Amino acid sequence: MSDSDEQLLRGRVYGRDHDDPNPGPLPHQTYAVLVGGPLDGLLLDITGWRPEEIEDGVALMTELGRWSGGRALYDPRPGDPRPQGGLGVVCRFHYSGDTP
């Protein structure tokens, strides 16, 4: 991924359309920042997620991973802070690999 691609992704919310006029976070939502891998720097909306859903991590569809149309795997790391309620960016999900 080029530096310009990385800049384009940073601060955007996963799943928002690339030409959305406001692709950034909304003030009344809760987010995890994606760290590493093909979706590095994107925010994932976790508003309303239960603690066990956060612990399970996610498999996010992407064309940017090892397999076109595959999924990038992201998980919270043991010892990282977990959401205690609140809004904005409250935790990190770290890249752990790709799956078809």
Phi and psi restraints in degrees (range 20) as a CNS / XPLOR table:
assign (resid 1 and name C) (resid 2 and name N)
       (resid 2 and name CA) (resid 2 and name C) 1.0 -81.0 20.0 2
assign (resid 2 and name N) (resid 2 and name CA)
       (resid 2 and name C) (resid 3 and name N) 1.0 164.5 20.0 2
assign (resid 2 and name C) (resid 3 and name N)
       (resid 3 and name CA) (resid 3 and name C) 1.0 -59.1 20.0 2
assign (resid 3 and name N) (resid 3 and name CA)
       (resid 3 and name C) (resid 4 and name N) 1.0 -37.5 20.0 2
assign (resid 3 and name C) (resid 4 and name N)
       (resid 4 and name CA) (resid 4 and name C) 1.0 -68.2 20.0 2
assign (resid 4 and name N) (resid 4 and name CA)
       (resid 4 and name C) (resid 5 and name N) 1.0 -36.1 20.0 2
assign (resid 4 and name C) (resid 5 and name N)
       (resid 5 and name CA) (resid 5 and name C) 1.0 -63.4 20.0 2
assign (resid 5 and name N) (resid 5 and name CA)
       (resid 5 and name C) (resid 6 and name N) 1.0 -42.8 20.0 2
assign (resid 5 and name C) (resid 6 and name N)
       (resid 6 and name CA) (resid 6 and name C) 1.0 -62.1 20.0 2
assign (resid 6 and name N) (resid 6 and name CA)
       (resid 6 and name C) (resid 7 and name N) 1.0 -43.1 20.0 2
assign (resid 6 and name C) (resid 7 and name N)
       (resid 7 and name CA) (resid 7 and name C) 1.0 -63.3 20.0 2
assign (resid 7 and name N) (resid 7 and name CA)
       (resid 7 and name C) (resid 8 and name N) 1.0 -37.5 20.0 2
assign (resid 7 and name C) (resid 8 and name N)
       (resid 8 and name CA) (resid 8 and name C) 1.0 -63.2 20.0 2
assign (resid 8 and name N) (resid 8 and name CA)
       (resid 8 and name C) (resid 9 and name N) 1.0 -38.4 20.0 2
assign (resid 8 and name C) (resid 9 and name N)
       (resid 9 and name CA) (resid 9 and name C) 1.0 -78.0 20.0 2
assign (resid 9 and name N) (resid 9 and name CA)
       (resid 9 and name C) (resid 10 and name N) 1.0 -37.2 20.0 2
assign (resid 9 and name C) (resid 10 and name N)
       (resid 10 and name CA) (resid 10 and name C) 1.0 -57.0 20.0 2
assign (resid 10 and name N) (resid 10 and name CA)
       (resid 10 and name C) (resid 11 and name N) 1.0 129.3 20.0 2
assign (resid 10 and name C) (resid 11 and name N)
       (resid 11 and name CA) (resid 11 and name C) 1.0 83.4 20.0 2
assign (resid 11 and name N) (resid 11 and name CA)
       (resid 11 and name C) (resid 12 and name N) 1.0 -1.6 20.0 2
assign (resid 11 and name C) (resid 12 and name N)
       (resid 12 and name CA) (resid 12 and name C) 1.0 -89.5 20.0 2
assign (resid 12 and name N) (resid 12 and name CA)
       (resid 12 and name C) (resid 13 and name N) 1.0 160.4 20.0 2
assign (resid 12 and name C) (resid 13 and name N)
       (resid 13 and name CA) (resid 13 and name C) 1.0 -98.0 20.0 2
assign (resid 13 and name N) (resid 13 and name CA)
       (resid 13 and name C) (resid 14 and name N) 1.0 128.2 20.0 2
assign (resid 13 and name C) (resid 14 and name N)
       (resid 14 and name CA) (resid 14 and name C) 1.0 -55.6 20.0 2
assign (resid 14 and name N) (resid 14 and name CA)
       (resid 14 and name C) (resid 15 and name N) 1.0 134.7 20.0 2
assign (resid 14 and name C) (resid 15 and name N)
       (resid 15 and name CA) (resid 15 and name C) 1.0 94.6 20.0 2
assign (resid 15 and name N) (resid 15 and name CA)
       (resid 15 and name C) (resid 16 and name N) 1.0 -15.9 20.0 2
assign (resid 15 and name C) (resid 16 and name N)
       (resid 16 and name CA) (resid 16 and name C) 1.0 -76.8 20.0 2
assign (resid 16 and name N) (resid 16 and name CA)
       (resid 16 and name C) (resid 17 and name N) 1.0 145.4 20.0 2
assign (resid 16 and name C) (resid 17 and name N)
       (resid 17 and name CA) (resid 17 and name C) 1.0 -62.5 20.0 2
assign (resid 17 and name N) (resid 17 and name CA)
       (resid 17 and name C) (resid 18 and name N) 1.0 142.1 20.0 2
assign (resid 17 and name C) (resid 18 and name N)
       (resid 18 and name CA) (resid 18 and name C) 1.0 -62.2 20.0 2
assign (resid 18 and name N) (resid 18 and name CA)
       (resid 18 and name C) (resid 19 and name N) 1.0 -23.9 20.0 2
assign (resid 18 and name C) (resid 19 and name N)
       (resid 19 and name CA) (resid 19 and name C) 1.0 -105.7 20.0 2
assign (resid 19 and name N) (resid 19 and name CA)
       (resid 19 and name C) (resid 20 and name N) 1.0 16.3 20.0 2
assign (resid 19 and name C) (resid 20 and name N)
       (resid 20 and name CA) (resid 20 and name C) 1.0 -59.0 20.0 2
assign (resid 20 and name N) (resid 20 and name CA)
       (resid 20 and name C) (resid 21 and name N) 1.0 130.2 20.0 2
assign (resid 20 and name C) (resid 21 and name N)
       (resid 21 and name CA) (resid 21 and name C) 1.0 -66.0 20.0 2
assign (resid 21 and name N) (resid 21 and name CA)
       (resid 21 and name C) (resid 22 and name N) 1.0 -19.3 20.0 2
assign (resid 21 and name C) (resid 22 and name N)
       (resid 22 and name CA) (resid 22 and name C) 1.0 -133.6 20.0 2
assign (resid 22 and name N) (resid 22 and name CA)
       (resid 22 and name C) (resid 23 and name N) 1.0 76.9 20.0 2
assign (resid 22 and name C) (resid 23 and name N)
       (resid 23 and name CA) (resid 23 and name C) 1.0 -81.8 20.0 2
assign (resid 23 and name N) (resid 23 and name CA)
       (resid 23 and name C) (resid 24 and name N) 1.0 -0.7 20.0 2
assign (resid 23 and name C) (resid 24 and name N)
       (resid 24 and name CA) (resid 24 and name C) 1.0 -85.3 20.0 2
assign (resid 24 and name N) (resid 24 and name CA)
       (resid 24 and name C) (resid 25 and name N) 1.0 -176.6 20.0 2
assign (resid 24 and name C) (resid 25 and name N)
       (resid 25 and name CA) (resid 25 and name C) 1.0 -69.4 20.0 2
assign (resid 25 and name N) (resid 25 and name CA)
       (resid 25 and name C) (resid 26 and name N) 1.0 152.5 20.0 2
assign (resid 25 and name C) (resid 26 and name N)
       (resid 26 and name CA) (resid 26 and name C) 1.0 -99.2 20.0 2
assign (resid 26 and name N) (resid 26 and name CA)
       (resid 26 and name C) (resid 27 and name N) 1.0 146.3 20.0 2
assign (resid 26 and name C) (resid 27 and name N)
       (resid 27 and name CA) (resid 27 and name C) 1.0 -66.1 20.0 2
assign (resid 27 and name N) (resid 27 and name CA)
       (resid 27 and name C) (resid 28 and name N) 1.0 -21.1 20.0 2
assign (resid 27 and name C) (resid 28 and name N)
       (resid 28 and name CA) (resid 28 and name C) 1.0 -102.3 20.0 2
assign (resid 28 and name N) (resid 28 and name CA)
       (resid 28 and name C) (resid 29 and name N) 1.0 18.0 20.0 2
assign (resid 28 and name C) (resid 29 and name N)
       (resid 29 and name CA) (resid 29 and name C) 1.0 -117.2 20.0 2
assign (resid 29 and name N) (resid 29 and name CA)
       (resid 29 and name C) (resid 30 and name N) 1.0 165.2 20.0 2
assign (resid 29 and name C) (resid 30 and name N)
       (resid 30 and name CA) (resid 30 and name C) 1.0 -116.8 20.0 2
assign (resid 30 and name N) (resid 30 and name CA)
       (resid 30 and name C) (resid 31 and name N) 1.0 136.5 20.0 2
assign (resid 30 and name C) (resid 31 and name N)
       (resid 31 and name CA) (resid 31 and name C) 1.0 -132.3 20.0 2
assign (resid 31 and name N) (resid 31 and name CA)
       (resid 31 and name C) (resid 32 and name N) 1.0 151.4 20.0 2
assign (resid 31 and name C) (resid 32 and name N)
       (resid 32 and name CA) (resid 32 and name C) 1.0 -109.6 20.0 2
assign (resid 32 and name N) (resid 32 and name CA)
       (resid 32 and name C) (resid 33 and name N) 1.0 139.5 20.0 2
assign (resid 32 and name C) (resid 33 and name N)
       (resid 33 and name CA) (resid 33 and name C) 1.0 -89.8 20.0 2
assign (resid 33 and name N) (resid 33 and name CA)
       (resid 33 and name C) (resid 34 and name N) 1.0 136.6 20.0 2
assign (resid 33 and name C) (resid 34 and name N)
       (resid 34 and name CA) (resid 34 and name C) 1.0 -88.5 20.0 2
assign (resid 34 and name N) (resid 34 and name CA)
       (resid 34 and name C) (resid 35 and name N) 1.0 128.2 20.0 2
assign (resid 34 and name C) (resid 35 and name N)
       (resid 35 and name CA) (resid 35 and name C) 1.0 -117.6 20.0 2
assign (resid 35 and name N) (resid 35 and name CA)
       (resid 35 and name C) (resid 36 and name N) 1.0 121.2 20.0 2
assign (resid 35 and name C) (resid 36 and name N)
       (resid 36 and name CA) (resid 36 and name C) 1.0 83.9 20.0 2
assign (resid 36 and name N) (resid 36 and name CA)
       (resid 36 and name C) (resid 37 and name N) 1.0 174.6 20.0 2
assign (resid 36 and name C) (resid 37 and name N)
       (resid 37 and name CA) (resid 37 and name C) 1.0 67.4 20.0 2
assign (resid 37 and name N) (resid 37 and name CA)
       (resid 37 and name C) (resid 38 and name N) 1.0 -168.8 20.0 2
assign (resid 37 and name C) (resid 38 and name N)
       (resid 38 and name CA) (resid 38 and name C) 1.0 -70.0 20.0 2
assign (resid 38 and name N) (resid 38 and name CA)
       (resid 38 and name C) (resid 39 and name N) 1.0 -19.0 20.0 2
assign (resid 38 and name C) (resid 39 and name N)
       (resid 39 and name CA) (resid 39 and name C) 1.0 -109.1 20.0 2
assign (resid 39 and name N) (resid 39 and name CA)
       (resid 39 and name C) (resid 40 and name N) 1.0 19.8 20.0 2
assign (resid 39 and name C) (resid 40 and name N)
       (resid 40 and name CA) (resid 40 and name C) 1.0 -51.0 20.0 2
assign (resid 40 and name N) (resid 40 and name CA)
       (resid 40 and name C) (resid 41 and name N) 1.0 130.1 20.0 2
assign (resid 40 and name C) (resid 41 and name N)
       (resid 41 and name CA) (resid 41 and name C) 1.0 93.3 20.0 2
assign (resid 41 and name N) (resid 41 and name CA)
       (resid 41 and name C) (resid 42 and name N) 1.0 -16.1 20.0 2
assign (resid 41 and name C) (resid 42 and name N)
       (resid 42 and name CA) (resid 42 and name C) 1.0 -73.6 20.0 2
assign (resid 42 and name N) (resid 42 and name CA)
       (resid 42 and name C) (resid 43 and name N) 1.0 156.0 20.0 2
assign (resid 42 and name C) (resid 43 and name N)
       (resid 43 and name CA) (resid 43 and name C) 1.0 -103.9 20.0 2
assign (resid 43 and name N) (resid 43 and name CA)
       (resid 43 and name C) (resid 44 and name N) 1.0 141.7 20.0 2
assign (resid 43 and name C) (resid 44 and name N)
       (resid 44 and name CA) (resid 44 and name C) 1.0 -112.6 20.0 2
assign (resid 44 and name N) (resid 44 and name CA)
       (resid 44 and name C) (resid 45 and name N) 1.0 123.4 20.0 2
assign (resid 44 and name C) (resid 45 and name N)
       (resid 45 and name CA) (resid 45 and name C) 1.0 -72.1 20.0 2
assign (resid 45 and name N) (resid 45 and name CA)
       (resid 45 and name C) (resid 46 and name N) 1.0 114.8 20.0 2
assign (resid 45 and name C) (resid 46 and name N)
       (resid 46 and name CA) (resid 46 and name C) 1.0 -115.5 20.0 2
assign (resid 46 and name N) (resid 46 and name CA)
       (resid 46 and name C) (resid 47 and name N) 1.0 21.4 20.0 2
assign (resid 46 and name C) (resid 47 and name N)
       (resid 47 and name CA) (resid 47 and name C) 1.0 -55.8 20.0 2
assign (resid 47 and name N) (resid 47 and name CA)
       (resid 47 and name C) (resid 48 and name N) 1.0 126.7 20.0 2
assign (resid 47 and name C) (resid 48 and name N)
       (resid 48 and name CA) (resid 48 and name C) 1.0 82.0 20.0 2
assign (resid 48 and name N) (resid 48 and name CA)
       (resid 48 and name C) (resid 49 and name N) 1.0 0.9 20.0 2
assign (resid 48 and name C) (resid 49 and name N)
       (resid 49 and name CA) (resid 49 and name C) 1.0 -71.1 20.0 2
assign (resid 49 and name N) (resid 49 and name CA)
       (resid 49 and name C) (resid 50 and name N) 1.0 140.9 20.0 2
assign (resid 49 and name C) (resid 50 and name N)
       (resid 50 and name CA) (resid 50 and name C) 1.0 -78.8 20.0 2
assign (resid 50 and name N) (resid 50 and name CA)
       (resid 50 and name C) (resid 51 and name N) 1.0 156.1 20.0 2
assign (resid 50 and name C) (resid 51 and name N)
       (resid 51 and name CA) (resid 51 and name C) 1.0 -54.0 20.0 2
assign (resid 51 and name N) (resid 51 and name CA)
       (resid 51 and name C) (resid 52 and name N) 1.0 -38.5 20.0 2
assign (resid 51 and name C) (resid 52 and name N)
       (resid 52 and name CA) (resid 52 and name C) 1.0 -69.0 20.0 2
assign (resid 52 and name N) (resid 52 and name CA)
       (resid 52 and name C) (resid 53 and name N) 1.0 -29.8 20.0 2
assign (resid 52 and name C) (resid 53 and name N)
       (resid 53 and name CA) (resid 53 and name C) 1.0 -67.2 20.0 2
assign (resid 53 and name N) (resid 53 and name CA)
       (resid 53 and name C) (resid 54 and name N) 1.0 -39.2 20.0 2
assign (resid 53 and name C) (resid 54 and name N)
       (resid 54 and name CA) (resid 54 and name C) 1.0 -66.1 20.0 2
assign (resid 54 and name N) (resid 54 and name CA)
       (resid 54 and name C) (resid 55 and name N) 1.0 -43.4 20.0 2
assign (resid 54 and name C) (resid 55 and name N)
       (resid 55 and name CA) (resid 55 and name C) 1.0 -61.6 20.0 2
assign (resid 55 and name N) (resid 55 and name CA)
       (resid 55 and name C) (resid 56 and name N) 1.0 -32.6 20.0 2
assign (resid 55 and name C) (resid 56 and name N)
       (resid 56 and name CA) (resid 56 and name C) 1.0 -69.3 20.0 2
assign (resid 56 and name N) (resid 56 and name CA)
       (resid 56 and name C) (resid 57 and name N) 1.0 -22.2 20.0 2
assign (resid 56 and name C) (resid 57 and name N)
       (resid 57 and name CA) (resid 57 and name C) 1.0 73.5 20.0 2
assign (resid 57 and name N) (resid 57 and name CA)
       (resid 57 and name C) (resid 58 and name N) 1.0 -169.5 20.0 2
assign (resid 57 and name C) (resid 58 and name N)
       (resid 58 and name CA) (resid 58 and name C) 1.0 -141.3 20.0 2
assign (resid 58 and name N) (resid 58 and name CA)
       (resid 58 and name C) (resid 59 and name N) 1.0 156.7 20.0 2
assign (resid 58 and name C) (resid 59 and name N)
       (resid 59 and name CA) (resid 59 and name C) 1.0 -120.1 20.0 2
assign (resid 59 and name N) (resid 59 and name CA)
       (resid 59 and name C) (resid 60 and name N) 1.0 105.8 20.0 2
assign (resid 59 and name C) (resid 60 and name N)
       (resid 60 and name CA) (resid 60 and name C) 1.0 -103.1 20.0 2
assign (resid 60 and name N) (resid 60 and name CA)
       (resid 60 and name C) (resid 61 and name N) 1.0 127.7 20.0 2
assign (resid 60 and name C) (resid 61 and name N)
       (resid 61 and name CA) (resid 61 and name C) 1.0 -63.2 20.0 2
assign (resid 61 and name N) (resid 61 and name CA)
       (resid 61 and name C) (resid 62 and name N) 1.0 137.5 20.0 2
assign (resid 61 and name C) (resid 62 and name N)
       (resid 62 and name CA) (resid 62 and name C) 1.0 -158.8 20.0 2
assign (resid 62 and name N) (resid 62 and name CA)
       (resid 62 and name C) (resid 63 and name N) 1.0 148.7 20.0 2
assign (resid 62 and name C) (resid 63 and name N)
       (resid 63 and name CA) (resid 63 and name C) 1.0 -91.0 20.0 2
assign (resid 63 and name N) (resid 63 and name CA)
       (resid 63 and name C) (resid 64 and name N) 1.0 -4.4 20.0 2
assign (resid 63 and name C) (resid 64 and name N)
       (resid 64 and name CA) (resid 64 and name C) 1.0 -94.2 20.0 2
assign (resid 64 and name N) (resid 64 and name CA)
       (resid 64 and name C) (resid 65 and name N) 1.0 -6.7 20.0 2
assign (resid 64 and name C) (resid 65 and name N)
       (resid 65 and name CA) (resid 65 and name C) 1.0 -83.5 20.0 2
assign (resid 65 and name N) (resid 65 and name CA)
       (resid 65 and name C) (resid 66 and name N) 1.0 -166.7 20.0 2
assign (resid 65 and name C) (resid 66 and name N)
       (resid 66 and name CA) (resid 66 and name C) 1.0 -62.8 20.0 2
assign (resid 66 and name N) (resid 66 and name CA)
       (resid 66 and name C) (resid 67 and name N) 1.0 -36.9 20.0 2
assign (resid 66 and name C) (resid 67 and name N)
       (resid 67 and name CA) (resid 67 and name C) 1.0 -114.8 20.0 2
assign (resid 67 and name N) (resid 67 and name CA)
       (resid 67 and name C) (resid 68 and name N) 1.0 124.5 20.0 2
assign (resid 67 and name C) (resid 68 and name N)
       (resid 68 and name CA) (resid 68 and name C) 1.0 -59.9 20.0 2
assign (resid 68 and name N) (resid 68 and name CA)
       (resid 68 and name C) (resid 69 and name N) 1.0 126.8 20.0 2
assign (resid 68 and name C) (resid 69 and name N)
       (resid 69 and name CA) (resid 69 and name C) 1.0 81.2 20.0 2
assign (resid 69 and name N) (resid 69 and name CA)
       (resid 69 and name C) (resid 70 and name N) 1.0 5.9 20.0 2
assign (resid 69 and name C) (resid 70 and name N)
       (resid 70 and name CA) (resid 70 and name C) 1.0 -85.2 20.0 2
assign (resid 70 and name N) (resid 70 and name CA)
       (resid 70 and name C) (resid 71 and name N) 1.0 -161.6 20.0 2
assign (resid 70 and name C) (resid 71 and name N)
       (resid 71 and name CA) (resid 71 and name C) 1.0 -128.5 20.0 2
assign (resid 71 and name N) (resid 71 and name CA)
       (resid 71 and name C) (resid 72 and name N) 1.0 142.5 20.0 2
assign (resid 71 and name C) (resid 72 and name N)
       (resid 72 and name CA) (resid 72 and name C) 1.0 -99.0 20.0 2
assign (resid 72 and name N) (resid 72 and name CA)
       (resid 72 and name C) (resid 73 and name N) 1.0 132.8 20.0 2
assign (resid 72 and name C) (resid 73 and name N)
       (resid 73 and name CA) (resid 73 and name C) 1.0 -97.3 20.0 2
assign (resid 73 and name N) (resid 73 and name CA)
       (resid 73 and name C) (resid 74 and name N) 1.0 130.6 20.0 2
assign (resid 73 and name C) (resid 74 and name N)
       (resid 74 and name CA) (resid 74 and name C) 1.0 -133.5 20.0 2
assign (resid 74 and name N) (resid 74 and name CA)
       (resid 74 and name C) (resid 75 and name N) 1.0 137.6 20.0 2
assign (resid 74 and name C) (resid 75 and name N)
       (resid 75 and name CA) (resid 75 and name C) 1.0 -141.4 20.0 2
assign (resid 75 and name N) (resid 75 and name CA)
       (resid 75 and name C) (resid 76 and name N) 1.0 152.5 20.0 2
assign (resid 75 and name C) (resid 76 and name N)
       (resid 76 and name CA) (resid 76 and name C) 1.0 -72.9 20.0 2
assign (resid 76 and name N) (resid 76 and name CA)
       (resid 76 and name C) (resid 77 and name N) 1.0 147.9 20.0 2
assign (resid 76 and name C) (resid 77 and name N)
       (resid 77 and name CA) (resid 77 and name C) 1.0 -90.5 20.0 2
assign (resid 77 and name N) (resid 77 and name CA)
       (resid 77 and name C) (resid 78 and name N) 1.0 145.3 20.0 2
assign (resid 77 and name C) (resid 78 and name N)
       (resid 78 and name CA) (resid 78 and name C) 1.0 -57.0 20.0 2
assign (resid 78 and name N) (resid 78 and name CA)
       (resid 78 and name C) (resid 79 and name N) 1.0 135.4 20.0 2
assign (resid 78 and name C) (resid 79 and name N)
       (resid 79 and name CA) (resid 79 and name C) 1.0 90.7 20.0 2
assign (resid 79 and name N) (resid 79 and name CA)
       (resid 79 and name C) (resid 80 and name N) 1.0 -17.0 20.0 2
assign (resid 79 and name C) (resid 80 and name N)
       (resid 80 and name CA) (resid 80 and name C) 1.0 -70.1 20.0 2
assign (resid 80 and name N) (resid 80 and name CA)
       (resid 80 and name C) (resid 81 and name N) 1.0 148.6 20.0 2
assign (resid 80 and name C) (resid 81 and name N)
       (resid 81 and name CA) (resid 81 and name C) 1.0 -59.8 20.0 2
assign (resid 81 and name N) (resid 81 and name CA)
       (resid 81 and name C) (resid 82 and name N) 1.0 144.4 20.0 2
assign (resid 81 and name C) (resid 82 and name N)
       (resid 82 and name CA) (resid 82 and name C) 1.0 -110.2 20.0 2
assign (resid 82 and name N) (resid 82 and name CA)
       (resid 82 and name C) (resid 83 and name N) 1.0 154.6 20.0 2
assign (resid 82 and name C) (resid 83 and name N)
       (resid 83 and name CA) (resid 83 and name C) 1.0 -58.3 20.0 2
assign (resid 83 and name N) (resid 83 and name CA)
       (resid 83 and name C) (resid 84 and name N) 1.0 135.6 20.0 2
assign (resid 83 and name C) (resid 84 and name N)
       (resid 84 and name CA) (resid 84 and name C) 1.0 -117.4 20.0 2
assign (resid 84 and name N) (resid 84 and name CA)
       (resid 84 and name C) (resid 85 and name N) 1.0 36.8 20.0 2
assign (resid 84 and name C) (resid 85 and name N)
       (resid 85 and name CA) (resid 85 and name C) 1.0 87.8 20.0 2
assign (resid 85 and name N) (resid 85 and name CA)
       (resid 85 and name C) (resid 86 and name N) 1.0 -175.8 20.0 2
assign (resid 85 and name C) (resid 86 and name N)
       (resid 86 and name CA) (resid 86 and name C) 1.0 97.7 20.0 2
assign (resid 86 and name N) (resid 86 and name CA)
       (resid 86 and name C) (resid 87 and name N) 1.0 173.1 20.0 2
assign (resid 86 and name C) (resid 87 and name N)
       (resid 87 and name CA) (resid 87 and name C) 1.0 -120.3 20.0 2
assign (resid 87 and name N) (resid 87 and name CA)
       (resid 87 and name C) (resid 88 and name N) 1.0 167.6 20.0 2
assign (resid 87 and name C) (resid 88 and name N)
       (resid 88 and name CA) (resid 88 and name C) 1.0 86.3 20.0 2
assign (resid 88 and name N) (resid 88 and name CA)
       (resid 88 and name C) (resid 89 and name N) 1.0 -158.2 20.0 2
assign (resid 88 and name C) (resid 89 and name N)
       (resid 89 and name CA) (resid 89 and name C) 1.0 -82.9 20.0 2
assign (resid 89 and name N) (resid 89 and name CA)
       (resid 89 and name C) (resid 90 and name N) 1.0 117.4 20.0 2
assign (resid 89 and name C) (resid 90 and name N)
       (resid 90 and name CA) (resid 90 and name C) 1.0 -116.7 20.0 2
assign (resid 90 and name N) (resid 90 and name CA)
       (resid 90 and name C) (resid 91 and name N) 1.0 -10.2 20.0 2
assign (resid 90 and name C) (resid 91 and name N)
       (resid 91 and name CA) (resid 91 and name C) 1.0 -162.3 20.0 2
assign (resid 91 and name N) (resid 91 and name CA)
       (resid 91 and name C) (resid 92 and name N) 1.0 176.0 20.0 2
assign (resid 91 and name C) (resid 92 and name N)
       (resid 92 and name CA) (resid 92 and name C) 1.0 -121.6 20.0 2
assign (resid 92 and name N) (resid 92 and name CA)
       (resid 92 and name C) (resid 93 and name N) 1.0 142.4 20.0 2
assign (resid 92 and name C) (resid 93 and name N)
       (resid 93 and name CA) (resid 93 and name C) 1.0 -115.0 20.0 2
assign (resid 93 and name N) (resid 93 and name CA)
       (resid 93 and name C) (resid 94 and name N) 1.0 124.9 20.0 2
assign (resid 93 and name C) (resid 94 and name N)
       (resid 94 and name CA) (resid 94 and name C) 1.0 -99.8 20.0 2
assign (resid 94 and name N) (resid 94 and name CA)
       (resid 94 and name C) (resid 95 and name N) 1.0 142.0 20.0 2
assign (resid 94 and name C) (resid 95 and name N)
       (resid 95 and name CA) (resid 95 and name C) 1.0 -64.5 20.0 2
assign (resid 95 and name N) (resid 95 and name CA)
       (resid 95 and name C) (resid 96 and name N) 1.0 133.5 20.0 2
assign (resid 95 and name C) (resid 96 and name N)
       (resid 96 and name CA) (resid 96 and name C) 1.0 -126.7 20.0 2
assign (resid 96 and name N) (resid 96 and name CA)
       (resid 96 and name C) (resid 97 and name N) 1.0 1.0 20.0 2
assign (resid 96 and name C) (resid 97 and name N)
       (resid 97 and name CA) (resid 97 and name C) 1.0 143.2 20.0 2
assign (resid 97 and name N) (resid 97 and name CA)
       (resid 97 and name C) (resid 98 and name N) 1.0 -174.8 20.0 2
assign (resid 97 and name C) (resid 98 and name N)
       (resid 98 and name CA) (resid 98 and name C) 1.0 -124.6 20.0 2
assign (resid 98 and name N) (resid 98 and name CA)
       (resid 98 and name C) (resid 99 and name N) 1.0 157.6 20.0 2
assign (resid 98 and name C) (resid 99 and name N)
       (resid 99 and name CA) (resid 99 and name C) 1.0 -141.5 20.0 2
assign (resid 99 and name N) (resid 99 and name CA)
       (resid 99 and name C) (resid 100 and name N) 1.0 146.4 20.0 2
